[in-house]
Every structure is written in C-alpha cells, then in structure tokens.
Amino acid sequence: MKTSVLGFIDSDTLREHLSNQKLEPAIECILIVHCRNCSIEKKLEALKERYDTYSKEDFNKGTYYCREIDLKSALKEYIDSTEKVLDDMYRPDNNHVFSAHATDNIGFHGTFNTFEAAIDEVKKNHYENEFCIVKVPLSIKN
C-alpha cells in the first residue's frame, strides 16, 4: 500500500501509539475519512487503494455497524457519492455561486463564481480558520 494510514491521523499521540500496530481495513478507512488535515482528493486516493487491495472478508474483520450492507460495498458507495459531489462542485455553470464563510468567525463571508476561486481566497487570506464553502443556486434570494 503506497499511502500509509498514519498520515491521516491528526493526533500526534494517536499516530505514535498506532505506528507499530496492524489495523483492520475498516479502521484504516474510518481514520482516513475523519482526517481534517488532508484534501478530499487525497482521502479518496487512499480509500480507493484499500478498496482495490482488500477483500470483502478483510473488511468484515471485527465488529462494526454498517447500514446492513458489507463494509466493502459501503466504501464503494462512499467513494462513488463523494466523487459525484466533487464533480458537481468543480463543474462551472451560470446558475450557481459559491458562498464561503468561516465556521468560527462570522467576520468573513465571500461569494465566488467558481469553487476554485473560493478555495484560493480561503487559502490565501484566511488559512488559519475553518471554512465552509456551499454551492448556492442563484434562484435563492440572500
């Protein structure tokens, strides 16, 4: 596996604690999905690696709650739906704008024509805050 799960663990203490342990594929996927410091694209790459590498039986090792389907199928659904959302976000059109606002500071709010422009502004000027970017139809007032 080219992408180590350790890079997706936000806590230094937990990363060190787990560094010499073999984790089940389901646990690796849970850690990857919950990482707050990696891009969605990087997460998807790591999740796809695990999907392609492990069998349905490998994913079912351990006891996990998973909406009445096997974990490998659930992972495939997650990958497919996340890719669809990303495709929709990056597809430009004249019927939507992207609204960005800091989740912990109401002082900044911006509206942008493209998702990339919203991300660039956040990265350039507001990188210390957590942000939410929403694709909003122009038909919605305010």
Residue, then its C-alpha position, 0 to 999 in steps of 0.5 A: m500500500k503506497t499511502s500509509v494510514l498514519g498520515f491521516i491521523d491528526s493526533d500526534t499521540l494517536r499516530e505514535h501509539l498506532s505506528n507499530q500496530k496492524l489495523e483492520p481495513a475498516i479502521e484504516c478507512i474510518l481514520i482516513v475519512h475523519c482526517r481534517n488535515c488532508s484534501i478530499e482528493k487525497k482521502l479518496e486516493a487512499l480509500k480507493e487503494r484499500y478498496d482495490t487491495y482488500s477483500k470483502e472478508d478483510f473488511n468484515k474483520g471485527t465488529y462494526y455497524c454498517r447500514e446492513i450492507d458489507l463494509k466493502s460495498a459501503l466504501k464503494e458507495y462512499i467513494d462513488s457519492t463523494e466523487k459525484v459531489l466533487d464533480d458537481m462542485y468543480r463543474p462551472d455553470n451560470n446558475h450557481v455561486f459559491s458562498a464561503h464563510a468561516t465556521d468560527n468567525i462570522g467576520f468573513h463571508g465571500t461569494f465566488n463564481t467558481f469553487e476554485a476561486a473560493i478555495d484560493e481566497v480561503k487559502k490565501n487570506h484566511y488559512e488559519n480558520e475553518f471554512c465552509i464553502v456551499k454551492v448556492p443556486l442563484s434562484i435563492k434570494n440572500 
